Amino acid sequence: MTNAGPRILGYRRVGGSSPFASLPGELIDHQAGGLYRFLGGHRLWRAPEDPSITYEPDDGDVDVDETADGFEIVGQPDREGVAKHLTVTIRGEYTIVDHSLENRGKKTRLSSPWAITQLVPGGTAYLPTGAEAVDRDGLLPNRSLVLWPYTDLTAPEITFDREWLTVHASDRDQKLKLGIANRRGWLAYHFDNSVFIKWAHAHRDEAYYVDMGASAQCYRDPRFLELETLGSRASLAKRERVTHREVWTIIDLGERHIHEVIRSLPIEPDGLVV
């Protein structure tokens, strides 16, 4: 769309259905930010969450430029002078989405690109936890779980497994959110007989992720489920830019089980995540 965002409102295989939620009437009316319309689909935010910035309305026109193998969408600068860019490039079965924050203001800003995909209810999200040891003897902890204040770990939507945790996108009223240090790179959403996959760079221990180290996050409420990835925090002087990449695809499961497919996922598909 060209009158809000930057946003990507749909994503599908030819002849298939889109897993992206459509939310034209959903909004947040926050006194610190304003009247923010979700609209649905995929968006770029700045982390950490700050209502005065996060919920600042982005209903203004965006610039769209076509490229040889995709397009770029650029939004208007926010009240701190930071402009958001989404650059989409097609590479065979994969879609590369680069999320950039550009400081057009005079002051240096600390920001992290925050890539958020809103998905239709009814499916199940998979977040890889991994069981690989991080030391020779397997004595050190190898994973963490970050929780938000409204999250109840006894919620029926959450299940834990040795290889991943899942969140079912039910229509139950109670919301929840959790995050992980994503060392496998991918997040998955199983819907119909397909799975939407998005990769970001695997978690870097030397990087600083603003939400207690959660480089990947999942939020759900009755309206939608969100799969989110974050870049590390960057200090942006005037005209400086930081970019966070996701790579997307949709896989038709056919006769295969979802577990068979996600167990075979690489950390980086064809070297496209940089």
BAFI-63426 format. One record per residue (C-alpha): residue in one letter; chain; x, y, z. Coordinates in pm, whole numbers. Each point is the difference from the previous one (the first is absolute). Layout:
! BAFI-63426
[A,A,[X,Y,Z]];
...
! end
This chain:
! BAFI-63426
[M,A,[0,0,0]];
[T,A,[112,358,-66]];
[N,A,[-196,200,259]];
[A,A,[136,-150,323]];
[G,A,[298,-186,131]];
[P,A,[227,-120,-137]];
[R,A,[-209,-321,5]];
[I,A,[-30,-324,-195]];
[L,A,[-361,-114,27]];
[G,A,[8,-336,-177]];
[Y,A,[235,-284,-87]];
[R,A,[-96,-321,-180]];
[R,A,[104,-265,-246]];
[V,A,[-167,12,-341]];
[G,A,[-346,-149,48]];
[G,A,[43,-21,380]];
[S,A,[-135,194,296]];
[S,A,[183,265,199]];
[P,A,[73,-67,368]];
[F,A,[19,374,70]];
[A,A,[-277,145,216]];
[S,A,[-219,279,-140]];
[L,A,[-94,246,276]];
[P,A,[-139,318,-155]];
[G,A,[-206,88,309]];
[E,A,[246,-85,277]];
[L,A,[172,294,171]];
[I,A,[176,126,310]];
[D,A,[-103,337,140]];
[H,A,[286,92,235]];
[Q,A,[34,347,150]];
[A,A,[378,-12,-38]];
[G,A,[-3,-103,-365]];
[G,A,[-331,61,-170]];
[L,A,[-246,-205,-202]];
[Y,A,[205,-286,-144]];
[R,A,[-166,-229,-256]];
[F,A,[134,-356,-19]];
[L,A,[-136,-74,-351]];
[G,A,[163,-343,17]];
[G,A,[269,-167,-207]];
[H,A,[366,78,58]];
[R,A,[149,318,141]];
[L,A,[323,151,130]];
[W,A,[18,151,348]];
[R,A,[279,132,219]];
[A,A,[98,-179,319]];
[P,A,[-27,32,294]];
[E,A,[-373,59,20]];
[D,A,[-74,362,92]];
[P,A,[-362,113,-49]];
[S,A,[101,355,-95]];
[I,A,[197,-142,-296]];
[T,A,[-139,-348,-58]];
[Y,A,[-364,112,-20]];
[E,A,[61,318,-192]];
[P,A,[-247,-12,-294]];
[D,A,[158,-106,-330]];
[D,A,[-298,70,-225]];
[G,A,[199,239,-220]];
[D,A,[93,-66,-360]];
[V,A,[302,-216,-71]];
[D,A,[238,4,-295]];
[V,A,[14,-315,-212]];
[D,A,[281,-59,-250]];
[E,A,[18,-305,-224]];
[T,A,[334,-179,-38]];
[A,A,[116,-261,-250]];
[D,A,[-116,-287,221]];
[G,A,[-228,159,260]];
[F,A,[-83,335,158]];
[E,A,[82,238,286]];
[I,A,[-253,171,229]];
[V,A,[108,303,204]];
[G,A,[-215,156,273]];
[Q,A,[-5,352,138]];
[P,A,[245,74,286]];
[D,A,[-146,-37,349]];
[R,A,[7,273,264]];
[E,A,[366,-80,75]];
[G,A,[96,20,-366]];
[V,A,[40,-376,-64]];
[A,A,[-132,-124,-335]];
[K,A,[-91,-363,-69]];
[H,A,[92,-184,-321]];
[L,A,[-126,-338,-121]];
[T,A,[186,-143,-298]];
[V,A,[-141,-315,-160]];
[T,A,[205,-218,-236]];
[I,A,[-108,-325,-165]];
[R,A,[252,-285,-16]];
[G,A,[-170,-305,-150]];
[E,A,[-219,-162,266]];
[Y,A,[120,248,263]];
[T,A,[-96,359,75]];
[I,A,[265,222,161]];
[V,A,[-138,282,217]];
[D,A,[253,255,124]];
[H,A,[-116,221,289]];
[S,A,[195,323,35]];
[L,A,[-14,285,249]];
[E,A,[154,325,-127]];
[N,A,[67,293,230]];
[R,A,[-95,320,-179]];
[G,A,[3,205,318]];
[K,A,[281,194,161]];
[K,A,[36,-205,320]];
[T,A,[155,-346,29]];
[R,A,[-267,-264,64]];
[L,A,[25,-347,157]];
[S,A,[-232,-237,-187]];
[S,A,[-52,-360,-100]];
[P,A,[-190,-105,-314]];
[W,A,[-304,-204,105]];
[A,A,[-165,-208,-274]];
[I,A,[-357,-106,85]];
[T,A,[-227,-232,-199]];
[Q,A,[-368,-22,100]];
[L,A,[-152,-337,-86]];
[V,A,[-354,-133,-21]];
[P,A,[-143,-190,300]];
[G,A,[-38,-375,-11]];
[G,A,[356,-105,-75]];
[T,A,[298,-91,219]];
[A,A,[333,181,36]];
[Y,A,[326,-190,47]];
[L,A,[297,161,175]];
[P,A,[317,-212,0]];
[T,A,[163,-42,339]];
[G,A,[266,-255,-91]];
[A,A,[169,-254,219]];
[E,A,[360,40,-118]];
[A,A,[261,50,271]];
[V,A,[197,325,-2]];
[D,A,[304,-150,174]];
[R,A,[196,-324,-38]];
[D,A,[-144,-169,308]];
[G,A,[-358,124,-27]];
[L,A,[12,159,346]];
[L,A,[-93,357,-91]];
[P,A,[-355,126,-64]];
[N,A,[-84,18,-370]];
[R,A,[-337,180,-26]];
[S,A,[-217,260,167]];
[L,A,[-364,107,5]];
[V,A,[-105,365,29]];
[L,A,[-352,71,132]];
[W,A,[-225,306,3]];
[P,A,[-207,90,311]];
[Y,A,[-332,-118,-148]];
[T,A,[133,-343,-105]];
[D,A,[-131,-306,184]];
[L,A,[221,-303,-65]];
[T,A,[-293,-229,78]];
[A,A,[-190,144,-299]];
[P,A,[-135,-285,-217]];
[E,A,[145,162,-314]];
[I,A,[359,-66,111]];
[T,A,[174,-336,-31]];
[F,A,[366,-84,63]];
[D,A,[209,-259,-181]];
[R,A,[369,-81,1]];
[E,A,[47,154,-345]];
[W,A,[-248,290,1]];
[L,A,[-286,167,178]];
[T,A,[-334,60,-168]];
[V,A,[-268,265,39]];
[H,A,[-346,-74,-137]];
[A,A,[-185,302,-141]];
[S,A,[-329,-59,181]];
[D,A,[-286,246,47]];
[R,A,[24,-9,380]];
[D,A,[-9,346,160]];
[Q,A,[317,-19,210]];
[K,A,[303,141,-184]];
[L,A,[355,-128,35]];
[K,A,[350,75,-120]];
[L,A,[333,-177,30]];
[G,A,[345,26,-153]];
[I,A,[310,-210,-60]];
[A,A,[361,35,-107]];
[N,A,[-51,-151,-345]];
[R,A,[312,-199,-87]];
[R,A,[-167,-185,-288]];
[G,A,[-94,315,-193]];
[W,A,[-349,-108,-109]];
[L,A,[-355,52,127]];
[A,A,[-294,-195,-146]];
[Y,A,[-378,29,-16]];
[H,A,[-201,-310,-93]];
[F,A,[-332,90,-166]];
[D,A,[-235,-205,-220]];
[N,A,[239,-255,-156]];
[S,A,[284,247,-41]];
[V,A,[270,156,210]];
[F,A,[122,360,-15]];
[I,A,[370,25,87]];
[K,A,[200,310,74]];
[W,A,[369,3,77]];
[A,A,[211,272,160]];
[H,A,[364,-10,95]];
[A,A,[63,-261,270]];
[H,A,[38,144,350]];
[R,A,[338,160,68]];
[D,A,[122,-20,359]];
[E,A,[213,312,-46]];
[A,A,[-299,208,-119]];
[Y,A,[-237,196,223]];
[Y,A,[-370,-85,-42]];
[V,A,[-212,245,193]];
[D,A,[-267,-236,141]];
[M,A,[222,-197,240]];
[G,A,[178,-169,-288]];
[A,A,[-313,-119,-185]];
[S,A,[101,15,-366]];
[A,A,[-328,-174,-98]];
[Q,A,[-342,53,153]];
[C,A,[-359,-123,-28]];
[Y,A,[-313,187,106]];
[R,A,[-362,-122,-20]];
[D,A,[-343,127,90]];
[P,A,[-343,-95,-142]];
[R,A,[48,213,-312]];
[F,A,[338,-117,-132]];
[L,A,[337,-156,75]];
[E,A,[325,186,-58]];
[L,A,[339,-145,-89]];
[E,A,[270,258,66]];
[T,A,[375,22,-55]];
[L,A,[233,271,127]];
[G,A,[332,135,-109]];
[S,A,[263,99,253]];
[R,A,[-4,353,140]];
[A,A,[183,260,-206]];
[S,A,[110,356,65]];
[L,A,[-106,208,-299]];
[A,A,[155,339,-63]];
[K,A,[-153,233,-256]];
[R,A,[-52,-174,-339]];
[E,A,[119,-334,135]];
[R,A,[-206,-313,-64]];
[V,A,[-29,-347,151]];
[T,A,[-150,-295,-191]];
[H,A,[-154,-324,125]];
[R,A,[-76,-275,-254]];
[E,A,[-273,-262,-9]];
[V,A,[-39,-271,-266]];
[W,A,[-349,-141,-61]];
[T,A,[-154,-298,-172]];
[I,A,[-319,-207,11]];
[I,A,[29,-379,-23]];
[D,A,[-285,-226,-108]];
[L,A,[14,-298,235]];
[G,A,[-178,-246,-227]];
[E,A,[18,-340,172]];
[R,A,[285,102,231]];
[H,A,[-42,69,371]];
[I,A,[83,349,121]];
[H,A,[269,-140,234]];
[E,A,[179,-167,-291]];
[V,A,[16,330,-186]];
[I,A,[120,225,280]];
[R,A,[261,-251,119]];
[S,A,[159,30,-344]];
[L,A,[12,381,-5]];
[P,A,[349,152,-33]];
[I,A,[121,279,225]];
[E,A,[47,216,-312]];
[P,A,[-170,-85,-332]];
[D,A,[251,4,-287]];
[G,A,[214,259,178]];
[L,A,[-265,270,-46]];
[V,A,[1,118,362]];
[V,A,[286,242,53]];
! end
